[in-house]
Amino acid sequence: MNGSRLVGLIRTIAYIILTLSLMPIQRLALALKLPLGADLPRWYHGWSCRIFGMNIVVRGKPSPTHPTLFVSNHSSYFDILVLGSLFNCSFIAKADMIDWPLFGQLAKLQRSIFVDRKPANVGEHSGEISRRLKAGDSLVLFAEGTTSDGNRILPFKSSLLSVAEQAPPEMNLTIQPVSIIATRLDGMPMGRAMRPLYAWYGDMPLAPHLWAAMKAGRLTIEVEFHEPFKAHGMSRKEITARCEDVVERGVVRAVTGRAHAAEQPAEMAVEGDAIGAAA
């Protein structure tokens, strides 16, 4: 897990150049309400994944319906790069992320919605989430409310899906469960011990974890878009249980390798470039 310092340095420099070059362009696009403001984050995330040497294997397709609330498991800040590279979306992020150096600014530039995920306080932010869904925006919700170790999923919090329960019939809200998991390093199965190279959880310090990932070889991330369904008429507990069950089964398939034998990277799959191949 020591990796290559040279690869880590090259990746770090490339990522900083990419990020600092595009941030003012995105700010301007949002200020002028240009279509580029919705499209540029996907391009940025795609190139970030290439810089980090990530090979993304996709099964299924993201819902083209607007609005769609994508409900995913969550093990790493890298999940944002991966999902953001596959379709235009904004994220429902935890409130303290707004103060993170650099990453907080990037989240703002992707029009993230910052919420206090404590059940008692979720309702305060449901109005903004509902407004964005009514406007036709696609949003990604990490329903565990925190990050896991990447080997399993944590219980989904039904309070986070209250906005889906309360969505009016005319919104015609679509829910799509999504499973995301890191499965391979340089083509070899990662296993439980190696998966924290991708997963960031507990009290792990951010900088050392990011540097270890920068130095590592090529990571394979598997994303499965499950069958979407309509939220109308379902309680938040029913929506939560359905999403949790489907997402968990997707993670288990990926972790055990049962999905790998039949994998077919979709058109939107992103492969690491020569920087990743040099690891």
Summary of the structure (lengths in Angstrom):
residues: 279
radius of gyration: 17.9
end to end distance: 11.6
largest distance: 54.7
contacts: 921
relative contact order: 0.20
helix: 47%
strand: 16%
